[in-house]
Amino acid sequence: MEKEIIGIIAGTLSAASLVPQFIKSVQEKKVNVSLVMLILLIAGNAFWMWYGIKLNSLPIIVTNGFGFLIDLTMLILLFKYGEKK
């Protein structure tokens, strides 16, 4: 059980890492993140979700699913607002 808790905490913190950038991007209507970075994050989270499904591990699926949605939303914002300097 202790390993599960550590995994949930680690996954939650990792998945939440882009939330401050997401909030800032929405407030400023400006996105300053790399397209390549977002594509890699989306792909990585998708594979982590797949791995979690294979292991039947809800913490892996949920935390990476959240990360996937945040990353995908940031990608949409990047196209909506464009990368402004």
Stockholm file with secondary structure:
# STOCKHOLM 1.0

chainA/1-85         MEKEIIGIIAGTLSAASLVPQFIKSVQEKKVNVSLVMLILLIAGNAFWMWYGIKLNSLPIIVTNGFGFLIDLTMLILLFKYGEKK
#=GR chainA/1-85 SS CHHHHHHHHHHHHHHGGGHHHHHHHHHHTCBCSCHHHHHHHHHHHHHHHHHHHHHTCHHHHHHHHHHHHHHHHHHHHHHHHCBCC
#=GC SS_cons        CHHHHHHHHHHHHHHGGGHHHHHHHHHHTCBCSCHHHHHHHHHHHHHHHHHHHHHTCHHHHHHHHHHHHHHHHHHHHHHHHCBCC
//
